[in-house]
Amino acid sequence: MGNKCVYCNVEITDERAVDICSPCGHGIWGSKMFQAIVSNMGDARDKGDLYQGSVTSVKSNF
């Protein structure tokens, strides 16, 4: 998709819901917390919860 890490601008190749690469995420929050954040944000994205109040176009996920 072409997302880049908001901290180091490295290309993020997977489809995660957060724009933070694994090395930066692990350095900031630690491994367990970063994995929980990625997992919970992914679940929220899949449910459509991340798009509440968004003014951007959304894939028909509802």
CHARMM-style PDB file with segment names, atoms N, HN, CA, C and O in Angstrom:
ATOM      1  N   MET     1       0.827  -1.198   0.000  1.00  0.00      PROA
ATOM      2  CA  MET     1       0.000   0.000   0.000  1.00  0.00      PROA
ATOM      3  C   MET     1       0.864   1.251   0.000  1.00  0.00      PROA
ATOM      4  O   MET     1       0.428   2.296  -0.483  1.00  0.00      PROA
ATOM      5  N   GLY     2       2.068   1.170   0.524  1.00  0.00      PROA
ATOM      6  HN  GLY     2       2.422   0.321   0.916  1.00  0.00      PROA
ATOM      7  CA  GLY     2       2.949   2.315   0.481  1.00  0.00      PROA
ATOM      8  C   GLY     2       2.965   3.160   1.733  1.00  0.00      PROA
ATOM      9  O   GLY     2       3.379   4.317   1.676  1.00  0.00      PROA
ATOM     10  N   ASN     3       2.531   2.630   2.861  1.00  0.00      PROA
ATOM     11  HN  ASN     3       2.194   1.689   2.908  1.00  0.00      PROA
ATOM     12  CA  ASN     3       2.595   3.386   4.107  1.00  0.00      PROA
ATOM     13  C   ASN     3       4.032   3.482   4.582  1.00  0.00      PROA
ATOM     14  O   ASN     3       4.839   2.582   4.347  1.00  0.00      PROA
ATOM     15  N   LYS     4       4.341   4.579   5.249  1.00  0.00      PROA
ATOM     16  HN  LYS     4       3.686   5.309   5.440  1.00  0.00      PROA
ATOM     17  CA  LYS     4       5.671   4.773   5.813  1.00  0.00      PROA
ATOM     18  C   LYS     4       5.551   5.000   7.311  1.00  0.00      PROA
ATOM     19  O   LYS     4       4.558   5.539   7.799  1.00  0.00      PROA
ATOM     20  N   CYS     5       6.578   4.578   8.024  1.00  0.00      PROA
ATOM     21  HN  CYS     5       7.384   4.139   7.628  1.00  0.00      PROA
ATOM     22  CA  CYS     5       6.632   4.761   9.469  1.00  0.00      PROA
ATOM     23  C   CYS     5       6.647   6.257   9.791  1.00  0.00      PROA
ATOM     24  O   CYS     5       7.380   7.024   9.166  1.00  0.00      PROA
ATOM     25  N   VAL     6       5.845   6.662  10.754  1.00  0.00      PROA
ATOM     26  HN  VAL     6       5.249   6.039  11.261  1.00  0.00      PROA
ATOM     27  CA  VAL     6       5.783   8.072  11.122  1.00  0.00      PROA
ATOM     28  C   VAL     6       7.030   8.527  11.874  1.00  0.00      PROA
ATOM     29  O   VAL     6       7.268   9.728  12.006  1.00  0.00      PROA
ATOM     30  N   TYR     7       7.826   7.583  12.368  1.00  0.00      PROA
ATOM     31  HN  TYR     7       7.633   6.608  12.260  1.00  0.00      PROA
ATOM     32  CA  TYR     7       9.032   7.931  13.107  1.00  0.00      PROA
ATOM     33  C   TYR     7      10.284   7.940  12.238  1.00  0.00      PROA
ATOM     34  O   TYR     7      11.082   8.873  12.324  1.00  0.00      PROA
ATOM     35  N   CYS     8      10.471   6.914  11.399  1.00  0.00      PROA
ATOM     36  HN  CYS     8       9.823   6.156  11.330  1.00  0.00      PROA
ATOM     37  CA  CYS     8      11.730   6.807  10.645  1.00  0.00      PROA
ATOM     38  C   CYS     8      11.537   6.817   9.128  1.00  0.00      PROA
ATOM     39  O   CYS     8      12.519   6.761   8.387  1.00  0.00      PROA
ATOM     40  N   ASN     9      10.300   6.888   8.657  1.00  0.00      PROA
ATOM     41  HN  ASN     9       9.503   6.934   9.259  1.00  0.00      PROA
ATOM     42  CA  ASN     9       9.949   6.949   7.233  1.00  0.00      PROA
ATOM     43  C   ASN     9      10.312   5.712   6.428  1.00  0.00      PROA
ATOM     44  O   ASN     9      10.350   5.784   5.200  1.00  0.00      PROA
ATOM     45  N   VAL    10      10.579   4.585   7.068  1.00  0.00      PROA
ATOM     46  HN  VAL    10      10.548   4.527   8.066  1.00  0.00      PROA
ATOM     47  CA  VAL    10      10.838   3.350   6.332  1.00  0.00      PROA
ATOM     48  C   VAL    10       9.505   2.838   5.772  1.00  0.00      PROA
ATOM     49  O   VAL    10       8.453   3.037   6.379  1.00  0.00      PROA
ATOM     50  N   GLU    11       9.561   2.184   4.623  1.00  0.00      PROA
ATOM     51  HN  GLU    11      10.416   2.022   4.131  1.00  0.00      PROA
ATOM     52  CA  GLU    11       8.364   1.617   3.998  1.00  0.00      PROA
ATOM     53  C   GLU    11       7.813   0.472   4.851  1.00  0.00      PROA
ATOM     54  O   GLU    11       8.565  -0.398   5.292  1.00  0.00      PROA
ATOM     55  N   ILE    12       6.509   0.477   5.079  1.00  0.00      PROA
ATOM     56  HN  ILE    12       5.898   1.183   4.721  1.00  0.00      PROA
ATOM     57  CA  ILE    12       5.839  -0.605   5.801  1.00  0.00      PROA
ATOM     58  C   ILE    12       5.151  -1.463   4.754  1.00  0.00      PROA
ATOM     59  O   ILE    12       4.257  -1.001   4.044  1.00  0.00      PROA
ATOM     60  N   THR    13       5.576  -2.720   4.666  1.00  0.00      PROA
ATOM     61  HN  THR    13       6.302  -3.095   5.243  1.00  0.00      PROA
ATOM     62  CA  THR    13       5.113  -3.569   3.572  1.00  0.00      PROA
ATOM     63  C   THR    13       3.837  -4.338   3.875  1.00  0.00      PROA
ATOM     64  O   THR    13       3.162  -4.780   2.946  1.00  0.00      PROA
ATOM     65  N   ASP    14       3.485  -4.513   5.147  1.00  0.00      PROA
ATOM     66  HN  ASP    14       4.034  -4.154   5.901  1.00  0.00      PROA
ATOM     67  CA  ASP    14       2.261  -5.255   5.447  1.00  0.00      PROA
ATOM     68  C   ASP    14       1.077  -4.302   5.576  1.00  0.00      PROA
ATOM     69  O   ASP    14       1.240  -3.085   5.479  1.00  0.00      PROA
ATOM     70  N   GLU    15      -0.089  -4.845   5.790  1.00  0.00      PROA
ATOM     71  HN  GLU    15      -0.221  -5.833   5.868  1.00  0.00      PROA
ATOM     72  CA  GLU    15      -1.324  -4.058   5.823  1.00  0.00      PROA
ATOM     73  C   GLU    15      -1.782  -3.763   7.248  1.00  0.00      PROA
ATOM     74  O   GLU    15      -2.967  -3.892   7.554  1.00  0.00      PROA
ATOM     75  N   ARG    16      -0.871  -3.376   8.109  1.00  0.00      PROA
ATOM     76  HN  ARG    16       0.092  -3.271   7.860  1.00  0.00      PROA
ATOM     77  CA  ARG    16      -1.240  -3.099   9.497  1.00  0.00      PROA
ATOM     78  C   ARG    16      -2.002  -1.781   9.596  1.00  0.00      PROA
ATOM     79  O   ARG    16      -1.923  -0.938   8.703  1.00  0.00      PROA
ATOM     80  N   ALA    17      -2.726  -1.619  10.671  1.00  0.00      PROA
ATOM     81  HN  ALA    17      -2.789  -2.304  11.397  1.00  0.00      PROA
ATOM     82  CA  ALA    17      -3.565  -0.445  10.870  1.00  0.00      PROA
ATOM     83  C   ALA    17      -2.790   0.738  11.444  1.00  0.00      PROA
ATOM     84  O   ALA    17      -3.301   1.857  11.452  1.00  0.00      PROA
ATOM     85  N   VAL    18      -1.583   0.514  11.916  1.00  0.00      PROA
ATOM     86  HN  VAL    18      -1.168  -0.396  11.909  1.00  0.00      PROA
ATOM     87  CA  VAL    18      -0.769   1.594  12.470  1.00  0.00      PROA
ATOM     88  C   VAL    18       0.404   1.871  11.542  1.00  0.00      PROA
ATOM     89  O   VAL    18       0.978   0.945  10.969  1.00  0.00      PROA
ATOM     90  N   ASP    19       0.756   3.123  11.396  1.00  0.00      PROA
ATOM     91  HN  ASP    19       0.290   3.875  11.862  1.00  0.00      PROA
ATOM     92  CA  ASP    19       1.854   3.517  10.515  1.00  0.00      PROA
ATOM     93  C   ASP    19       3.157   3.640  11.296  1.00  0.00      PROA
ATOM     94  O   ASP    19       3.813   4.681  11.281  1.00  0.00      PROA
ATOM     95  N   ILE    20       3.512   2.566  11.971  1.00  0.00      PROA
ATOM     96  HN  ILE    20       2.979   1.720  11.984  1.00  0.00      PROA
ATOM     97  CA  ILE    20       4.752   2.502  12.744  1.00  0.00      PROA
ATOM     98  C   ILE    20       5.407   1.168  12.433  1.00  0.00      PROA
ATOM     99  O   ILE    20       4.768   0.122  12.541  1.00  0.00      PROA
ATOM    100  N   CYS    21       6.680   1.196  12.046  1.00  0.00      PROA
ATOM    101  HN  CYS    21       7.200   2.046  11.958  1.00  0.00      PROA
ATOM    102  CA  CYS    21       7.382  -0.043  11.721  1.00  0.00      PROA
ATOM    103  C   CYS    21       7.675  -0.831  12.997  1.00  0.00      PROA
ATOM    104  O   CYS    21       7.639  -0.287  14.101  1.00  0.00      PROA
ATOM    105  N   SER    22       7.963  -2.105  12.830  1.00  0.00      PROA
ATOM    106  HN  SER    22       7.993  -2.548  11.933  1.00  0.00      PROA
ATOM    107  CA  SER    22       8.211  -2.971  13.989  1.00  0.00      PROA
ATOM    108  C   SER    22       9.402  -2.521  14.831  1.00  0.00      PROA
ATOM    109  O   SER    22       9.281  -2.483  16.056  1.00  0.00      PROA
ATOM    110  N   PRO    23      10.554  -2.174  14.233  1.00  0.00      PROA
ATOM    111  CA  PRO    23      11.672  -1.731  15.081  1.00  0.00      PROA
ATOM    112  C   PRO    23      11.334  -0.491  15.923  1.00  0.00      PROA
ATOM    113  O   PRO    23      11.693  -0.425  17.098  1.00  0.00      PROA
ATOM    114  N   CYS    24      10.647   0.484  15.328  1.00  0.00      PROA
ATOM    115  HN  CYS    24      10.355   0.430  14.373  1.00  0.00      PROA
ATOM    116  CA  CYS    24      10.270   1.679  16.094  1.00  0.00      PROA
ATOM    117  C   CYS    24       9.228   1.332  17.154  1.00  0.00      PROA
ATOM    118  O   CYS    24       9.322   1.793  18.291  1.00  0.00      PROA
ATOM    119  N   GLY    25       8.237   0.521  16.787  1.00  0.00      PROA
ATOM    120  HN  GLY    25       8.161   0.146  15.863  1.00  0.00      PROA
ATOM    121  CA  GLY    25       7.199   0.126  17.741  1.00  0.00      PROA
ATOM    122  C   GLY    25       7.765  -0.620  18.926  1.00  0.00      PROA
ATOM    123  O   GLY    25       7.379  -0.371  20.068  1.00  0.00      PROA
ATOM    124  N   HSD    26       8.691  -1.549  18.654  1.00  0.00      PROA
ATOM    125  HN  HSD    26       9.004  -1.752  17.726  1.00  0.00      PROA
ATOM    126  CA  HSD    26       9.312  -2.304  19.751  1.00  0.00      PROA
ATOM    127  C   HSD    26      10.178  -1.391  20.612  1.00  0.00      PROA
ATOM    128  O   HSD    26      10.233  -1.559  21.830  1.00  0.00      PROA
ATOM    129  N   GLY    27      10.853  -0.428  19.991  1.00  0.00      PROA
ATOM    130  HN  GLY    27      10.808  -0.292  19.001  1.00  0.00      PROA
ATOM    131  CA  GLY    27      11.695   0.495  20.740  1.00  0.00      PROA
ATOM    132  C   GLY    27      10.900   1.455  21.607  1.00  0.00      PROA
ATOM    133  O   GLY    27      11.356   1.851  22.680  1.00  0.00      PROA
ATOM    134  N   ILE    28       9.717   1.829  21.149  1.00  0.00      PROA
ATOM    135  HN  ILE    28       9.347   1.508  20.278  1.00  0.00      PROA
ATOM    136  CA  ILE    28       8.897   2.794  21.878  1.00  0.00      PROA
ATOM    137  C   ILE    28       8.090   2.120  22.987  1.00  0.00      PROA
ATOM    138  O   ILE    28       8.116   2.567  24.134  1.00  0.00      PROA
ATOM    139  N   TRP    29       7.373   1.044  22.648  1.00  0.00      PROA
ATOM    140  HN  TRP    29       7.352   0.681  21.716  1.00  0.00      PROA
ATOM    141  CA  TRP    29       6.449   0.422  23.597  1.00  0.00      PROA
ATOM    142  C   TRP    29       6.912  -0.915  24.142  1.00  0.00      PROA
ATOM    143  O   TRP    29       6.346  -1.402  25.121  1.00  0.00      PROA
ATOM    144  N   GLY    30       7.921  -1.522  23.542  1.00  0.00      PROA
ATOM    145  HN  GLY    30       8.381  -1.126  22.747  1.00  0.00      PROA
ATOM    146  CA  GLY    30       8.313  -2.880  23.908  1.00  0.00      PROA
ATOM    147  C   GLY    30       7.530  -3.886  23.070  1.00  0.00      PROA
ATOM    148  O   GLY    30       6.481  -3.562  22.513  1.00  0.00      PROA
ATOM    149  N   SER    31       8.044  -5.092  22.988  1.00  0.00      PROA
ATOM    150  HN  SER    31       8.896  -5.355  23.440  1.00  0.00      PROA
ATOM    151  CA  SER    31       7.477  -6.099  22.083  1.00  0.00      PROA
ATOM    152  C   SER    31       6.033  -6.469  22.408  1.00  0.00      PROA
ATOM    153  O   SER    31       5.183  -6.473  21.517  1.00  0.00      PROA
ATOM    154  N   LYS    32       5.746  -6.778  23.666  1.00  0.00      PROA
ATOM    155  HN  LYS    32       6.436  -6.775  24.389  1.00  0.00      PROA
ATOM    156  CA  LYS    32       4.398  -7.233  24.024  1.00  0.00      PROA
ATOM    157  C   LYS    32       3.358  -6.141  23.813  1.00  0.00      PROA
ATOM    158  O   LYS    32       2.285  -6.402  23.268  1.00  0.00      PROA
ATOM    159  N   MET    33       3.666  -4.927  24.238  1.00  0.00      PROA
ATOM    160  HN  MET    33       4.538  -4.715  24.681  1.00  0.00      PROA
ATOM    161  CA  MET    33       2.711  -3.830  24.097  1.00  0.00      PROA
ATOM    162  C   MET    33       2.500  -3.480  22.628  1.00  0.00      PROA
ATOM    163  O   MET    33       1.368  -3.230  22.213  1.00  0.00      PROA
ATOM    164  N   PHE    34       3.570  -3.459  21.834  1.00  0.00      PROA
ATOM    165  HN  PHE    34       4.489  -3.662  22.171  1.00  0.00      PROA
ATOM    166  CA  PHE    34       3.425  -3.127  20.421  1.00  0.00      PROA
ATOM    167  C   PHE    34       2.584  -4.179  19.700  1.00  0.00      PROA
ATOM    168  O   PHE    34       1.739  -3.830  18.876  1.00  0.00      PROA
ATOM    169  N   GLN    35       2.801  -5.456  19.998  1.00  0.00      PROA
ATOM    170  HN  GLN    35       3.487  -5.740  20.667  1.00  0.00      PROA
ATOM    171  CA  GLN    35       1.994  -6.511  19.380  1.00  0.00      PROA
ATOM    172  C   GLN    35       0.524  -6.358  19.772  1.00  0.00      PROA
ATOM    173  O   GLN    35      -0.360  -6.581  18.945  1.00  0.00      PROA
ATOM    174  N   ALA    36       0.256  -5.980  21.019  1.00  0.00      PROA
ATOM    175  HN  ALA    36       0.974  -5.799  21.690  1.00  0.00      PROA
ATOM    176  CA  ALA    36      -1.125  -5.763  21.460  1.00  0.00      PROA
ATOM    177  C   ALA    36      -1.748  -4.581  20.717  1.00  0.00      PROA
ATOM    178  O   ALA    36      -2.908  -4.644  20.311  1.00  0.00      PROA
ATOM    179  N   ILE    37      -0.985  -3.514  20.542  1.00  0.00      PROA
ATOM    180  HN  ILE    37      -0.043  -3.463  20.872  1.00  0.00      PROA
ATOM    181  CA  ILE    37      -1.484  -2.338  19.826  1.00  0.00      PROA
ATOM    182  C   ILE    37      -1.808  -2.695  18.382  1.00  0.00      PROA
ATOM    183  O   ILE    37      -2.884  -2.358  17.887  1.00  0.00      PROA
ATOM    184  N   VAL    38      -0.888  -3.372  17.702  1.00  0.00      PROA
ATOM    185  HN  VAL    38      -0.015  -3.646  18.104  1.00  0.00      PROA
ATOM    186  CA  VAL    38      -1.098  -3.750  16.303  1.00  0.00      PROA
ATOM    187  C   VAL    38      -2.321  -4.663  16.186  1.00  0.00      PROA
ATOM    188  O   VAL    38      -3.147  -4.491  15.290  1.00  0.00      PROA
ATOM    189  N   SER    39      -2.429  -5.624  17.087  1.00  0.00      PROA
ATOM    190  HN  SER    39      -1.757  -5.763  17.815  1.00  0.00      PROA
ATOM    191  CA  SER    39      -3.556  -6.559  17.058  1.00  0.00      PROA
ATOM    192  C   SER    39      -4.884  -5.844  17.296  1.00  0.00      PROA
ATOM    193  O   SER    39      -5.841  -6.045  16.549  1.00  0.00      PROA
ATOM    194  N   ASN    40      -4.941  -5.012  18.331  1.00  0.00      PROA
ATOM    195  HN  ASN    40      -4.163  -4.849  18.938  1.00  0.00      PROA
ATOM    196  CA  ASN    40      -6.183  -4.312  18.659  1.00  0.00      PROA
ATOM    197  C   ASN    40      -6.576  -3.305  17.585  1.00  0.00      PROA
ATOM    198  O   ASN    40      -7.759  -3.162  17.275  1.00  0.00      PROA
ATOM    199  N   MET    41      -5.606  -2.611  17.019  1.00  0.00      PROA
ATOM    200  HN  MET    41      -4.645  -2.726  17.271  1.00  0.00      PROA
ATOM    201  CA  MET    41      -5.907  -1.667  15.941  1.00  0.00      PROA
ATOM    202  C   MET    41      -6.390  -2.405  14.697  1.00  0.00      PROA
ATOM    203  O   MET    41      -7.283  -1.923  14.000  1.00  0.00      PROA
ATOM    204  N   GLY    42      -5.814  -3.561  14.416  1.00  0.00      PROA
ATOM    205  HN  GLY    42      -5.089  -3.953  14.983  1.00  0.00      PROA
ATOM    206  CA  GLY    42      -6.266  -4.370  13.286  1.00  0.00      PROA
ATOM    207  C   GLY    42      -7.696  -4.847  13.475  1.00  0.00      PROA
ATOM    208  O   GLY    42      -8.500  -4.812  12.544  1.00  0.00      PROA
ATOM    209  N   ASP    43      -8.008  -5.293  14.687  1.00  0.00      PROA
ATOM    210  HN  ASP    43      -7.355  -5.321  15.443  1.00  0.00      PROA
ATOM    211  CA  ASP    43      -9.375  -5.725  14.986  1.00  0.00      PROA
ATOM    212  C   ASP    43     -10.359  -4.566  14.844  1.00  0.00      PROA
ATOM    213  O   ASP    43     -11.447  -4.736  14.294  1.00  0.00      PROA
ATOM    214  N   ALA    44      -9.979  -3.392  15.339  1.00  0.00      PROA
ATOM    215  HN  ALA    44      -9.096  -3.254  15.786  1.00  0.00      PROA
ATOM    216  CA  ALA    44     -10.841  -2.216  15.234  1.00  0.00      PROA
ATOM    217  C   ALA    44     -11.043  -1.822  13.774  1.00  0.00      PROA
ATOM    218  O   ALA    44     -12.149  -1.453  13.380  1.00  0.00      PROA
ATOM    219  N   ARG    45      -9.993  -1.896  12.975  1.00  0.00      PROA
ATOM    220  HN  ARG    45      -9.094  -2.196  13.295  1.00  0.00      PROA
ATOM    221  CA  ARG    45     -10.108  -1.584  11.549  1.00  0.00      PROA
ATOM    222  C   ARG    45     -11.058  -2.559  10.868  1.00  0.00      PROA
ATOM    223  O   ARG    45     -11.897  -2.155  10.063  1.00  0.00      PROA
ATOM    224  N   ASP    46     -10.927  -3.844  11.190  1.00  0.00      PROA
ATOM    225  HN  ASP    46     -10.246  -4.173  11.844  1.00  0.00      PROA
ATOM    226  CA  ASP    46     -11.783  -4.862  10.578  1.00  0.00      PROA
ATOM    227  C   ASP    46     -13.256  -4.668  10.929  1.00  0.00      PROA
ATOM    228  O   ASP    46     -14.133  -4.979  10.123  1.00  0.00      PROA
ATOM    229  N   LYS    47     -13.531  -4.157  12.128  1.00  0.00      PROA
ATOM    230  HN  LYS    47     -12.819  -3.905  12.783  1.00  0.00      PROA
ATOM    231  CA  LYS    47     -14.912  -3.892  12.544  1.00  0.00      PROA
ATOM    232  C   LYS    47     -15.433  -2.573  11.982  1.00  0.00      PROA
ATOM    233  O   LYS    47     -16.639  -2.327  12.001  1.00  0.00      PROA
ATOM    234  N   GLY    48     -14.538  -1.722  11.482  1.00  0.00      PROA
ATOM    235  HN  GLY    48     -13.558  -1.921  11.467  1.00  0.00      PROA
ATOM    236  CA  GLY    48     -14.940  -0.417  10.980  1.00  0.00      PROA
ATOM    237  C   GLY    48     -14.880   0.673  12.026  1.00  0.00      PROA
ATOM    238  O   GLY    48     -15.303   1.799  11.763  1.00  0.00      PROA
ATOM    239  N   ASP    49     -14.368   0.372  13.204  1.00  0.00      PROA
ATOM    240  HN  ASP    49     -14.024  -0.542  13.419  1.00  0.00      PROA
ATOM    241  CA  ASP    49     -14.338   1.350  14.291  1.00  0.00      PROA
ATOM    242  C   ASP    49     -13.339   2.480  14.070  1.00  0.00      PROA
ATOM    243  O   ASP    49     -13.486   3.542  14.676  1.00  0.00      PROA
ATOM    244  N   LEU    50     -12.341   2.292  13.235  1.00  0.00      PROA
ATOM    245  HN  LEU    50     -12.222   1.430  12.743  1.00  0.00      PROA
ATOM    246  CA  LEU    50     -11.345   3.343  13.029  1.00  0.00      PROA
ATOM    247  C   LEU    50     -11.857   4.451  12.127  1.00  0.00      PROA
ATOM    248  O   LEU    50     -11.227   5.504  12.030  1.00  0.00      PROA
ATOM    249  N   TYR    51     -12.983   4.237  11.469  1.00  0.00      PROA
ATOM    250  HN  TYR    51     -13.495   3.382  11.548  1.00  0.00      PROA
ATOM    251  CA  TYR    51     -13.480   5.201  10.494  1.00  0.00      PROA
ATOM    252  C   TYR    51     -14.569   6.106  11.046  1.00  0.00      PROA
ATOM    253  O   TYR    51     -15.160   6.868  10.281  1.00  0.00      PROA
ATOM    254  N   GLN    52     -14.856   6.053  12.327  1.00  0.00      PROA
ATOM    255  HN  GLN    52     -14.376   5.434  12.948  1.00  0.00      PROA
ATOM    256  CA  GLN    52     -15.893   6.892  12.905  1.00  0.00      PROA
ATOM    257  C   GLN    52     -15.473   8.347  12.837  1.00  0.00      PROA
ATOM    258  O   GLN    52     -14.411   8.715  13.338  1.00  0.00      PROA
ATOM    259  N   GLY    53     -16.292   9.165  12.227  1.00  0.00      PROA
ATOM    260  HN  GLY    53     -17.155   8.866  11.820  1.00  0.00      PROA
ATOM    261  CA  GLY    53     -16.005  10.583  12.113  1.00  0.00      PROA
ATOM    262  C   GLY    53     -14.996  10.923  11.043  1.00  0.00      PROA
ATOM    263  O   GLY    53     -14.579  12.076  10.935  1.00  0.00      PROA
ATOM    264  N   SER    54     -14.596   9.955  10.255  1.00  0.00      PROA
ATOM    265  HN  SER    54     -14.935   9.018  10.342  1.00  0.00      PROA
ATOM    266  CA  SER    54     -13.605  10.184   9.212  1.00  0.00      PROA
ATOM    267  C   SER    54     -14.235  10.922   8.041  1.00  0.00      PROA
ATOM    268  O   SER    54     -15.394  10.682   7.700  1.00  0.00      PROA
ATOM    269  N   VAL    55     -13.481  11.809   7.433  1.00  0.00      PROA
ATOM    270  HN  VAL    55     -12.541  12.004   7.709  1.00  0.00      PROA
ATOM    271  CA  VAL    55     -13.964  12.531   6.260  1.00  0.00      PROA
ATOM    272  C   VAL    55     -13.377  11.959   4.977  1.00  0.00      PROA
ATOM    273  O   VAL    55     -13.634  12.478   3.891  1.00  0.00      PROA
ATOM    274  N   THR    56     -12.595  10.903   5.094  1.00  0.00      PROA
ATOM    275  HN  THR    56     -12.386  10.481   5.976  1.00  0.00      PROA
ATOM    276  CA  THR    56     -12.015  10.263   3.921  1.00  0.00      PROA
ATOM    277  C   THR    56     -12.933   9.165   3.419  1.00  0.00      PROA
ATOM    278  O   THR    56     -13.830   8.716   4.133  1.00  0.00      PROA
ATOM    279  N   SER    57     -12.705   8.739   2.194  1.00  0.00      PROA
ATOM    280  HN  SER    57     -11.977   9.104   1.614  1.00  0.00      PROA
ATOM    281  CA  SER    57     -13.522   7.651   1.662  1.00  0.00      PROA
ATOM    282  C   SER    57     -13.114   6.344   2.325  1.00  0.00      PROA
ATOM    283  O   SER    57     -11.938   6.118   2.612  1.00  0.00      PROA
ATOM    284  N   VAL    58     -14.087   5.499   2.562  1.00  0.00      PROA
ATOM    285  HN  VAL    58     -15.043   5.682   2.329  1.00  0.00      PROA
ATOM    286  CA  VAL    58     -13.875   4.252   3.272  1.00  0.00      PROA
ATOM    287  C   VAL    58     -14.333   3.109   2.384  1.00  0.00      PROA
ATOM    288  O   VAL    58     -15.379   3.189   1.739  1.00  0.00      PROA
ATOM    289  N   LYS    59     -13.536   2.036   2.356  1.00  0.00      PROA
ATOM    290  HN  LYS    59     -12.686   1.970   2.880  1.00  0.00      PROA
ATOM    291  CA  LYS    59     -13.988   0.835   1.657  1.00  0.00      PROA
ATOM    292  C   LYS    59     -15.251   0.338   2.333  1.00  0.00      PROA
ATOM    293  O   LYS    59     -15.392   0.446   3.551  1.00  0.00      PROA
ATOM    294  N   SER    60     -16.131  -0.184   1.581  1.00  0.00      PROA
ATOM    295  HN  SER    60     -16.016  -0.272   0.591  1.00  0.00      PROA
ATOM    296  CA  SER    60     -17.386  -0.693   2.129  1.00  0.00      PROA
ATOM    297  C   SER    60     -17.089  -1.846   3.072  1.00  0.00      PROA
ATOM    298  O   SER    60     -16.983  -2.997   2.650  1.00  0.00      PROA
ATOM    299  N   ASN    61     -16.959  -1.530   4.337  1.00  0.00      PROA
ATOM    300  HN  ASN    61     -17.045  -0.594   4.680  1.00  0.00      PROA
ATOM    301  CA  ASN    61     -16.556  -2.491   5.354  1.00  0.00      PROA
ATOM    302  C   ASN    61     -17.692  -2.763   6.331  1.00  0.00      PROA
ATOM    303  O   ASN    61     -17.539  -3.550   7.265  1.00  0.00      PROA
ATOM    304  N   PHE    62     -18.805  -2.124   6.118  1.00  0.00      PROA
ATOM    305  HN  PHE    62     -18.929  -1.485   5.359  1.00  0.00      PROA
ATOM    306  CA  PHE    62     -19.895  -2.202   7.082  1.00  0.00      PROA
ATOM    307  C   PHE    62     -20.989  -3.092   6.562  1.00  0.00      PROA
ATOM    308  OT1 PHE    62     -22.001  -3.285   7.235  1.00  0.00      PROA
TER     309      PHE     62
END
